[in-house]
Amino acid sequence: MPADFGPNLELSGFKDIDDSAMAVVNSRISYYMSRYSKLCIGFEKLAVRMKKVHAQEHSEKYEVHVSAFDKGKIFTSTVTNKDLMLALETALSKVESEISKTITL
């Protein structure tokens, strides 16, 4: 069950994820949403979408799309990995890196 982040989060594709994995997903998303809101001028929302690709038993790959919206700017990342948590962490981290680059310019 996803945590309630209100209208600032669009989460899709996670309905088949078990509760213990979903707790980790929620924790990581919460952490990065906090970071984005501190880095962004006007953080609006975060969209995280996950889909399974090559969904064969014991060889699943997860594709994670992350988009952060900041006053009309969109920062995006897509990562595919066999490990869902690693894909999520990498995609969220890449978006944070992109946001940080615009601050230092």
C-alpha positions, 0 to 999 in steps of 0.5 A, spaced: 500 500 500 503 506 497 503 512 503 499 518 502 504 523 499 498 527 497 497 531 490 505 532 490 506 524 488 503 520 482 505 513 483 503 508 478 505 500 476 506 498 483 500 495 485 503 488 484 509 490 489 509 486 496 508 490 502 515 490 505 518 492 498 513 497 498 515 500 505 522 501 502 519 504 495 515 509 500 521 510 504 526 512 498 520 516 495 519 520 501 527 521 502 527 524 495 521 528 495 524 532 501 530 533 497 527 535 491 523 540 495 529 543 498 533 544 492 527 546 487 525 553 487 517 551 486 517 543 487 510 541 484 510 534 484 513 527 483 511 522 478 514 515 479 512 509 474 514 502 474 513 497 469 516 490 468 519 488 462 521 481 460 517 479 465 519 471 465 520 468 472 527 469 475 529 474 469 524 480 471 527 487 469 524 493 472 523 500 468 523 506 472 521 512 470 521 518 474 519 526 473 520 531 477 516 538 476 519 544 478 515 551 476 514 549 469 521 545 468 521 537 468 527 533 470 526 526 468 530 519 468 529 512 466 533 506 469 532 499 467 535 494 472 533 487 474 533 489 482 527 494 482 530 498 488 536 499 485 533 502 479 528 506 483 534 509 487 538 510 481 533 514 477 531 518 483 538 520 484 539 522 477 533 526 477 536 530 484 543 530 480 539 534 474 536 539 479 543 540 482 546 542 476 541 547 474 542 550 481 549 551 480 549 554 473 
